[in-house]
Amino acid sequence: MEQLLLAGAMIMAGVAIFLSVVLLVRYFSQSGIYRFSINHLTMLIFVYTTVILAFAVVYLSLSLQGFQVIQAVDFRSMASVWDIIETTVYFSGVTLLTVGYGDYVPIGIGRYVALLQALLGYLLPAAFVVSTVMMREKHSQ
């Protein structure tokens, strides 16, 4: 049963990541004019939060499956569920938004997941800028 729940959580995390990227790339304003606005900022915050939380679920699920994904962190020995959630969300956020601080280091399969997340962290702003510029040019013609 635990395996099924973890597999479901991983699938939902993957879908959330995919839909966040699609939402960012395909965002259209109501008026057809692209300007940086509160809507854009809200959307970016939503996309980044979703991606951070989804990857935190991936790290947690892999760890609970027996894979050690973050060096020197044994999630099974942590005092509470909140410690586990805090650690995975922190690691996920630092991986997405920066190149990392070095306090937690991905190992094993966690390296590839962290690499994918870091790549996504660099591509999200580029996708936002490119889609905004392309739509602005399209509407100015």
Buried (B, 14 or more C-beta within 10 A) or exposed (E): EEEEEBEEBBEEBBEBBEEBBEEBEEBEBEEEEBEEEEEBEEBBEEBBEBBBBBBBBBBBBBBBBEBBBBEEBEBEEBEEEEEBBEBBBBBBBBBBEEEBEEEBBBBEBBEEBBEBBBEBBEBBEEBBEEBBEEBEEEEEE
